[in-house]
Amino acid sequence: MTGLNSSCGACKFLRRRCTNECIFAPYFSYEHATTHFSAVHKVFGASNVSKLLSCLPVLERTDAAITVAYEALARMHDPVYGCVSHIFSLQQQIACLMEEIEVIENQMANRAVDICNNPYLFTQSNIDQSVPILDSEIAAVDQISEIYLDSGIIERLLQELDQD
Amino acid sequence: MTGLNSSCGACKFLRRRCTNECIFAPYFSYEHATTHFSAVHKVFGASNVSKLLSCLPVLERTDAAITVAYEALARMHDPVYGCVSHIFSLQQQIACLMEEIEVIENQMANRAVDICNNPYLFTQSNIDQSVPILDSEIAAVDQISEIYLDSGIIERLLQELDQD
C-alpha cells in the first residue's frame, strides 16, 4: 500500500484492495505502473511474478520487477521476438564495430608499409595527400560513434514502449 | 501430436494427451523440449504462451516459441535479471569496442602528425621503431576480436543453460 486511500499500480489493475503486505506495492507505485503491470500480468501472469518476487531477497526485488516489466512491455511491443530483438540489434552493432576495427587495422598496416617503403612521400609538401585519407577514416569512426549506447537501457525502453 | 504414441514436450510436462490440435507440439518436440517447457510454464504459464502463439500467424510461431523458451530459461538461470543480463553484457562489449576505436583513432591522428612533422624518422633504418608500435596496436585489436559474437545466440544460450 503506497499511502492512505491509494493502491499500487498492480492492485489498481487487479481491482483489489492494496494492503501493507502487498508484494507488488514497493515496485509498482510509479506513474505508469498500472499500464506496466497490465503487460506484466498478460505476459507472465500476476501469480508467477508474485512467486518470483517472493523467492528473492528484498534487495534484489526492485531489479527483478524492472526487468520483468521491461520483458513484458517488449513482448507486448513485439509479440514474436520480445526483448530478444534488442539482443539481435546489439549483436549487429558489435558486428559493425568489429568490422570497423578490422578496416582501421588494415588501413594502419597498409600505411605503415607505405611509410617504411616511401618515407619521403610523407613530407610537409605532401601533407595535403595524407590529410584527406585521415579525415575519411575519422569520419567513419565518428559515424560509428553515433551508434546509440546508454547504460540506462531499461528506463529508456520503458519510455519508448510507453510512447508506442 | 508428434507421432504415434508420442506426446510433445509440453504435453509430457503437463501430463496430458497430445492431440493433433496441440498448439505446442510443432514447437516443443525436440530433445530437451520437456525441460524447456517446464521453464516456460514456470515463468510465463502454459496458458499465457498458448494465447500468445494462438494470436500469431503460423509462420511466426516458431520464432516466438524459441524466444519465449530462451527468456524463460534465462530467467530460471538468473531470477533477478533474466535475459536482460545478456543485454547488459552486450552493451558492455559495445562500450569496450567504441573505446578501442577511439584509442586507435587517436593513435592514427598522433602518428599522422608525427609523420608530417618528422617524415625522415620513418626511413627503412628506423623501421624497428615503428614495427613494435604497430604490433601493440594489432595485439589490442586481436584481443577485442576475441569477444564472443555469434548470430546463433539463442541456440547457444539454450545449450549453455541446459548445461548449468
Interface residues (C-beta under 8 A of the other chain):
Chain A: K42 V43 F44 G45 S47 N48 L52 C55 L56 E60 D63 A64 T67 V68 Y70 E71 R75 P79 V80 Y81 G82 C83 V84 H86 I87 F88 L90 Q91 Q93 I94 A95 L97 M98 E100 I101 E102 I104 E105 Q107 M108 A109 A112 I115 C116 N117 P119 Y120 L121 F122 T123 Q124 I127 S130 V131 L134 E137 I138 V141 I144 S145 I147 L149 D150 S151 I153 I154
Chain B: K42 V43 F44 G45 S47 N48 L52 C55 L56 E60 D63 A64 T67 V68 Y70 E71 R75 P79 V80 Y81 G82 C83 V84 H86 I87 F88 L90 Q91 Q93 I94 A95 L97 M98 E100 I101 E102 I104 E105 Q107 M108 A109 A112 I115 C116 P119 Y120 L121 F122 T123 Q124 I127 S130 V131 L134 E137 I138 V141 I144 S145 I147 L149 D150 S151 I153 I154
